[in-house]
Amino acid sequence: MTCVAPPSDLVHVFWHPGMLNHDTGTGVFDTGMDPGFLDILDKHPENSDRVRNMVSILKRGPISPYITWHSGRSAEVPELLSFHTPEYISKLVDANESGSVELSAGTFLNPGSWSAALLAAGTTLAAIKHILDGHGKISYALVRPPGHHAQPSLADGYCFLNNAGLAVKTALSTGCERVAVVDIDVHYGNGTAEGFYSSDDVLAISLHMNHGSWGPSHLQNGSIDELGDGEGLGYNLNVPLPNGTGDRGYDYAMTELVVPAIQKFKPQMLVMVIGQDSSAFDPNGRQCLTMEGYRAIGRVLREQADKHTQGRLLIVQEGGYHITYSAYCLHATLEGVLNLQTPLLSDPIGYYPEDAALAFQVVDLIKNYWESTVPFLQEDN
């Protein structure tokens, strides 16, 4: 297996219905708590309904002619050890055997969860191997439970196994010398960052709400000074954006920060980690992206893949908790990735005020900081 350029221009979607068996339960939002005085409890935000709608919009929406479907698979435990520690995997196996357990705040492992997590990891590995084997340029791992908060030895943020991190490890082991990861989920991709924090062969860029640390399972702040260490210093780049950044603010951040970093790094594989929780209507985010904002991000990263990776682009699903709008935003993202000139779907609800001017100021501050502290960005092409 080598890191070769594959043919054609469809989105190869990897999916397995067994991932729906992860039951996250009900409670007050994501706490699992029943206070006893509410008639109606929330489904946990990371529930199967959101992914059912993503599957259905790709199968029956206007983008369906551009989609080809592939069955996912379960990961084998030895495959998980490329990113995770043996002790952590043993802990998950033991937790699965014990029944139901909350591994970190809001992160519930219930009967059916471990098998779903193995399917999410294996399906993501199948998606990247499809690219590495030369069978397609663009693969999308439509998976749950999500993964980008899972650290090598810690569960966090609804995540057990780091699906994108495992895929990156596979790419590095099969001929790709440099892999760039661009994470647009509304929360900092701290698990992926942690896994490659000392590595200079992975450029990890995360655009996220400026939420800071949220406790012992998520000590990382996602701040601009978390740049990596050792050989990895400068290869972990964070873009904490103000609440309400919106379409124009994200486009500015992509143009001024993400694109120049990718161009300097010159990756051989590009991994796009997507979460629709950056949308205007998500209950778990505040960033006000609309369908057009997601289309624009998709276009930018497709352009970078065409320029630097011979079109190789892996897309990995993460958050996105508005049951309907997340599906619409996924549809729009893939329209952008496919470089479709005319939108196939109109936005059903999608205008929200944005404070792009504030985002522009933040992006300029981050740009100045990177240019003064990150050596590889200072080099001439």
C-alpha positions, 0 to 999 in steps of 0.5 A, spaced: 500 500 500 502 506 498 500 513 498 498 514 491 493 519 487 486 515 486 481 517 480 474 520 479 470 525 483 465 522 487 464 522 495 465 515 497 460 515 504 462 509 509 457 507 514 454 502 518 447 502 521 450 498 527 453 505 530 445 507 531 446 502 537 449 507 541 444 509 546 446 515 550 440 516 554 435 522 556 436 527 562 437 535 562 441 536 556 447 531 556 447 530 564 443 524 564 440 527 570 432 526 571 431 532 577 424 529 578 420 535 576 420 535 569 415 531 564 419 531 558 427 530 558 432 531 553 435 526 549 442 526 549 444 531 544 449 526 541 443 521 539 442 517 533 436 521 530 441 526 528 445 521 524 439 518 521 437 524 518 444 525 515 444 518 512 437 520 509 439 527 506 445 523 502 440 518 500 434 522 498 437 529 497 439 532 491 446 530 492 445 523 492 447 522 484 454 524 487 454 519 493 457 512 492 455 508 499 460 503 502 459 498 508 463 500 514 466 495 519 469 494 526 476 495 528 480 490 531 483 492 538 490 491 535 488 497 530 486 502 536 493 501 539 496 506 534 493 512 537 491 509 544 494 506 550 493 499 551 491 501 558 486 505 556 483 500 551 483 495 557 479 500 561 474 501 555 473 493 555 472 493 562 467 498 562 463 495 557 463 488 561 460 492 567 454 495 564 453 502 564 458 508 566 459 515 565 467 516 563 467 523 563 462 529 564 456 527 559 460 521 556 456 515 557 458 508 555 452 503 555 450 497 552 451 497 545 456 503 545 463 499 545 460 495 539 458 502 536 465 505 537 469 499 534 464 500 528 466 508 528 473 507 528 473 501 523 469 505 518 473 511 518 479 506 517 476 503 511 474 510 509 481 512 509 484 505 506 479 506 500 483 513 498 490 510 500 489 504 496 487 508 490 479 507 489 477 514 490 479 521 492 474 523 497 471 519 502 467 521 508 466 517 514 459 518 517 460 515 524 458 516 531 460 516 537 464 522 535 472 521 536 476 528 536 475 529 544 478 522 545 485 523 547 490 517 547 488 515 554 482 519 556 475 519 554 472 526 553 466 530 550 462 524 548 468 521 545 471 514 546 476 512 540 479 518 536 477 516 529 480 521 525 487 520 529 487 513 527 486 514 520 492 519 520 496 514 523 494 509 518 496 514 513 503 515 516 504 508 516 502 507 509 507 512 505 504 519 507 509 523 510 505 529 512 498 529 514 494 536 515 488 535 519 483 541 519 477 541 524 471 545 524 467 542 529 465 548 534 469 545 540 477 544 540 479 538 537 483 536 543 484 529 543 487 529 536 491 535 538 494 531 544 495 525 540 500 529 535 502 534 540 510 532 539 509 530 532 512 535 526 509 530 520 502 532 522 499 539 522 493 539 526 489 546 525 482 547 529 477 552 528 473 553 534 469 557 539 473 560 544 470 555 550 477 554 554 478 548 558 471 544 561 474 540 566 479 534 568 477 530 562 479 537 557 484 540 560 486 543 554 484 551 552 485 551 545 488 557 546 493 560 540 499 559 545 498 551 545 502 550 539 505 543 540 512 541 543 519 538 542 519 536 534 511 538 534 512 545 536 508 550 531 504 544 528 498 545 533 495 551 530 488 553 534 483 558 532 479 560 537 473 564 534 468 569 538 461 567 539 457 569 533 463 569 528 458 567 522 460 565 515 464 571 513 468 570 519 470 563 518 471 565 511 476 570 513 479 565 518 480 560 512 483 565 507 488 568 512 490 562 517 488 555 514 490 556 507 497 559 508 499 554 513 497 548 509 501 551 503 507 552 507 506 545 510 505 541 503 501 535 506 500 529 502 493 527 505 488 532 508 483 530 513 477 534 514 474 533 521 467 536 520 461 538 526 455 542 524 455 544 531 458 551 529 451 552 525 447 558 527 441 553 530 445 548 534 444 547 541 451 546 543 455 551 539 454 559 538 458 560 531 452 562 527 454 558 520 449 557 515 449 552 509 453 557 505 458 558 510 459 550 510 459 550 502 465 555 502 469 551 507 468 545 503 470 549 497 476 551 500 479 545 503 477 541 496 481 546 493 487 545 498 486 538 496 487 539 489 493 543 490 497 539 495 494 532 496 492 530 488 485 531 491 486 526 497 481 528 502 478 524 508 472 527 511 470 525 518 464 526 522 464 529 529 458 533 532 452 537 530 446 536 534 440 540 531 436 534 528 434 537 521 439 543 520 445 539 521 443 534 515 442 540 511 449 543 513 452 536 511 449 537 504 452 544 503 459 542 506 459 536 501 456 541 495 462 545 496 467 539 496 464 537 490 465 544 487 458 544 485 457 551 482 449 552 484 447 550 490 442 544 490 438 545 496 436 552 499 437 554 506 430 553 510 432 557 516 439 560 515 440 567 516 443 569 523 446 576 525 454 575 525 459 580 528 464 578 522 468 585 524 470 582 531 472 575 528 476 579 523 480 582 529 481 576 532 484 572 526 489 578 525 491 577 532 492 570 531 496 571 524 501 576 527 502 571 533 503 565 528 508 569 524 512 571 530 512 564 533 511 559 528 518 557 524 515 553 518 510 559 517 516 564 516 520 560 511 519 562 504 516 557 499 
